[in-house]
Amino acid sequence: MKMAKHLSPEELEAGLDLIRGSAKDGGELEMIVRRPEVDEREEITEGELSLELGLVGDNWKTRGSSRTNDGFGHPDMQLNIMNSRAIDLIAVERDRWKLAGDQLYVDLDLSDENLPIGSRLSIGEAVVEITEIPHNGCRKFADRFGIEAVKFVNSKEGKRLHLRGVNAKVVKPGTIRKGDRAKKI
Protein backbone atom coordinates (compact mmCIF):
# COMPACT_ATOMS: atom_id res chain seq x y z
CA MET A 1 0.00 0.00 0.00
CA LYS A 2 1.40 3.37 -1.07
CA MET A 3 1.83 5.95 1.70
CA ALA A 4 0.01 9.22 1.11
CA LYS A 5 2.26 12.22 0.58
CA HIS A 6 2.02 14.95 3.19
CA LEU A 7 3.30 18.32 2.05
CA SER A 8 5.90 20.41 3.86
CA PRO A 9 5.09 23.92 5.12
CA GLU A 10 7.03 25.34 2.16
CA GLU A 11 5.07 23.25 -0.37
CA LEU A 12 1.78 24.32 1.20
CA GLU A 13 2.75 28.01 1.27
CA ALA A 14 3.80 27.80 -2.38
CA GLY A 15 0.19 26.95 -3.30
CA LEU A 16 -1.39 30.01 -1.68
CA ASP A 17 -1.35 32.19 -4.80
CA LEU A 18 -3.19 29.51 -6.80
CA ILE A 19 -5.84 29.27 -4.05
CA ARG A 20 -6.15 33.08 -3.90
CA GLY A 21 -6.91 32.99 -7.63
CA SER A 22 -10.21 31.15 -7.07
CA ALA A 23 -13.36 32.58 -8.65
CA LYS A 24 -14.93 35.46 -6.70
CA ASP A 25 -18.56 35.49 -7.88
CA GLY A 26 -19.20 32.02 -9.23
CA GLY A 27 -17.14 28.87 -9.47
CA GLU A 28 -17.63 25.27 -10.45
CA LEU A 29 -18.97 22.63 -8.06
CA GLU A 30 -16.20 20.10 -8.67
CA MET A 31 -17.16 17.30 -6.30
CA ILE A 32 -20.16 16.18 -4.21
CA VAL A 33 -19.53 13.65 -1.42
CA ARG A 34 -22.08 11.94 0.81
CA ARG A 35 -21.09 10.34 4.10
CA PRO A 36 -23.63 7.55 4.62
CA GLU A 37 -21.84 6.31 7.76
CA VAL A 38 -18.90 7.51 9.86
CA ASP A 39 -15.67 7.26 7.81
CA GLU A 40 -17.58 6.24 4.66
CA ARG A 41 -17.51 8.44 1.56
CA GLU A 42 -19.62 8.22 -1.56
CA GLU A 43 -18.75 10.50 -4.46
CA ILE A 44 -21.90 11.35 -6.43
CA THR A 45 -22.58 13.40 -9.56
CA GLU A 46 -26.05 14.58 -8.47
CA GLY A 47 -27.62 15.17 -5.07
CA GLU A 48 -30.61 16.68 -3.33
CA LEU A 49 -30.23 19.44 -0.77
CA SER A 50 -33.02 19.38 1.82
CA LEU A 51 -34.00 21.87 4.53
CA GLU A 52 -34.44 18.96 6.96
CA LEU A 53 -31.57 16.62 5.98
CA GLY A 54 -28.89 18.76 4.33
CA LEU A 55 -27.45 16.57 1.58
CA VAL A 56 -29.93 13.69 1.28
CA GLY A 57 -28.19 10.38 2.10
CA ASP A 58 -25.50 12.08 4.21
CA ASN A 59 -25.25 11.26 7.93
CA TRP A 60 -25.03 14.90 9.09
CA LYS A 61 -28.29 14.80 11.04
CA THR A 62 -28.00 11.34 12.61
CA ARG A 63 -24.27 11.60 13.37
CA GLY A 64 -25.13 14.39 15.74
CA SER A 65 -23.17 17.24 17.24
CA SER A 66 -21.75 18.08 20.64
CA ARG A 67 -23.16 21.58 20.02
CA THR A 68 -26.81 20.45 20.29
CA ASN A 69 -28.94 19.23 23.17
CA ASP A 70 -31.12 16.87 21.13
CA GLY A 71 -28.30 14.65 19.84
CA PHE A 72 -28.89 15.56 16.20
CA GLY A 73 -26.73 17.52 13.79
CA HIS A 74 -26.36 21.26 14.35
CA PRO A 75 -28.64 23.16 11.93
CA ASP A 76 -25.87 25.63 11.07
CA MET A 77 -23.49 22.80 10.17
CA GLN A 78 -25.61 20.93 7.60
CA LEU A 79 -23.00 21.31 4.89
CA ASN A 80 -19.23 21.63 4.83
CA ILE A 81 -17.97 23.47 1.76
CA MET A 82 -14.27 23.46 0.88
CA ASN A 83 -12.30 25.32 -1.77
CA SER A 84 -11.32 22.79 -4.47
CA ARG A 85 -7.93 24.43 -5.04
CA ALA A 86 -7.11 24.15 -1.32
CA ILE A 87 -8.02 20.45 -1.10
CA ASP A 88 -6.25 19.74 -4.39
CA LEU A 89 -3.04 21.17 -2.90
CA ILE A 90 -3.43 19.50 0.51
CA ALA A 91 -4.61 16.06 -0.68
CA VAL A 92 -2.03 15.89 -3.52
CA GLU A 93 -4.25 13.38 -5.39
CA ARG A 94 -7.85 14.02 -6.42
CA ASP A 95 -9.04 10.61 -5.24
CA ARG A 96 -8.08 11.70 -1.69
CA TRP A 97 -10.24 14.87 -1.69
CA LYS A 98 -13.22 13.08 -0.15
CA LEU A 99 -11.14 12.07 2.88
CA ALA A 100 -11.45 15.67 4.09
CA GLY A 101 -15.06 14.87 5.00
CA ASP A 102 -16.70 17.86 3.31
CA GLN A 103 -19.74 17.41 1.10
CA LEU A 104 -19.18 20.17 -1.48
CA TYR A 105 -15.90 21.17 -3.16
CA VAL A 106 -16.08 24.41 -5.17
CA ASP A 107 -13.62 26.57 -7.07
CA LEU A 108 -14.73 29.66 -5.18
CA ASP A 109 -13.05 32.16 -2.88
CA LEU A 110 -14.44 31.29 0.58
CA SER A 111 -12.60 34.11 2.40
CA ASP A 112 -14.31 36.40 4.90
CA GLU A 113 -13.91 39.30 2.46
CA ASN A 114 -15.61 37.45 -0.40
CA LEU A 115 -18.22 35.40 1.50
CA PRO A 116 -18.94 36.92 4.91
CA ILE A 117 -21.26 35.12 7.32
CA GLY A 118 -24.81 35.21 5.95
CA SER A 119 -23.72 35.20 2.30
CA ARG A 120 -25.81 33.02 0.05
CA LEU A 121 -24.80 30.80 -2.84
CA SER A 122 -27.06 29.38 -5.50
CA ILE A 123 -25.92 25.93 -6.57
CA GLY A 124 -28.07 24.24 -9.20
CA GLU A 125 -31.68 24.56 -7.96
CA ALA A 126 -30.67 25.06 -4.31
CA VAL A 127 -29.52 28.00 -2.20
CA VAL A 128 -27.21 27.69 0.82
CA GLU A 129 -26.18 30.24 3.43
CA ILE A 130 -22.74 30.55 5.02
CA THR A 131 -23.06 30.23 8.81
CA GLU A 132 -20.88 31.60 11.59
CA ILE A 133 -19.62 28.36 13.15
CA PRO A 134 -15.96 28.00 12.12
CA HIS A 135 -14.76 24.90 10.28
CA ASN A 136 -11.24 24.09 11.47
CA GLY A 137 -8.68 21.37 10.89
CA CYS A 138 -8.84 18.56 13.45
CA ARG A 139 -7.11 15.33 14.47
CA LYS A 140 -8.75 13.33 11.65
CA PHE A 141 -7.62 15.94 9.13
CA ALA A 142 -4.07 15.68 10.54
CA ASP A 143 -4.17 11.87 10.33
CA ARG A 144 -5.19 12.02 6.68
CA PHE A 145 -3.15 14.98 5.41
CA GLY A 146 -0.42 15.59 8.00
CA ILE A 147 0.08 17.95 10.92
CA GLU A 148 1.56 20.62 8.63
CA ALA A 149 -1.72 20.69 6.67
CA VAL A 150 -3.63 21.36 9.91
CA LYS A 151 -1.20 24.13 10.86
CA PHE A 152 -1.64 25.58 7.35
CA VAL A 153 -5.46 25.65 7.39
CA ASN A 154 -5.59 26.81 11.04
CA SER A 155 -3.01 29.59 10.56
CA LYS A 156 -4.12 33.23 10.65
CA GLU A 157 -4.09 33.40 6.83
CA GLY A 158 -5.62 29.92 6.53
CA LYS A 159 -8.55 30.95 8.72
CA ARG A 160 -9.00 34.25 6.88
CA LEU A 161 -9.18 32.38 3.56
CA HIS A 162 -11.21 29.53 5.13
CA LEU A 163 -8.80 26.98 3.68
CA ARG A 164 -10.45 24.26 5.78
CA GLY A 165 -13.79 25.39 4.41
CA VAL A 166 -16.99 26.87 5.76
CA ASN A 167 -20.17 25.60 7.35
CA ALA A 168 -23.47 26.27 5.62
CA LYS A 169 -27.17 25.49 5.82
CA VAL A 170 -29.75 24.88 3.12
CA VAL A 171 -32.20 27.78 2.73
CA LYS A 172 -33.81 26.65 -0.54
CA PRO A 173 -33.95 22.92 -1.34
CA GLY A 174 -33.19 21.53 -4.76
CA THR A 175 -31.04 19.35 -6.98
CA ILE A 176 -27.32 20.01 -7.38
CA ARG A 177 -25.01 18.44 -9.93
CA LYS A 178 -21.27 18.19 -10.37
CA GLY A 179 -20.31 20.99 -12.77
CA ASP A 180 -23.03 23.39 -11.51
CA ARG A 181 -21.95 26.98 -10.81
CA ALA A 182 -21.83 28.04 -7.16
CA LYS A 183 -22.81 31.71 -7.53
CA LYS A 184 -22.99 34.50 -4.96
CA ILE A 185 -26.48 35.99 -4.73
Sequence and secondary structure as in RCSB ss.txt:
>XXXX:A:sequence
MKMAKHLSPEELEAGLDLIRGSAKDGGELEMIVRRPEVDEREEITEGELSLELGLVGDNWKTRGSSRTNDGFGHP
DMQLNIMNSRAIDLIAVERDRWKLAGDQLYVDLDLSDENLPIGSRLSIGEAVVEITEIPHNGCRKFADRFGIEAV
KFVNSKEGKRLHLRGVNAKVVKPGTIRKGDRAKKI
>XXXX:A:secstr
        HHHHHHTHHHHHTSBSSEEEEEEEEE SSTT  EEESEEEEETTTEETT SHHHH  TT SSSS  G
GGSEEEEEHHHHHHHHSSGGGGGGG  SEEESB  STTTS TT EEEETTEEEEEEEEE    HHHHHHH HHHH
HHHHSHHHHHHTTT EEEEEEE EEEETT EEEE 
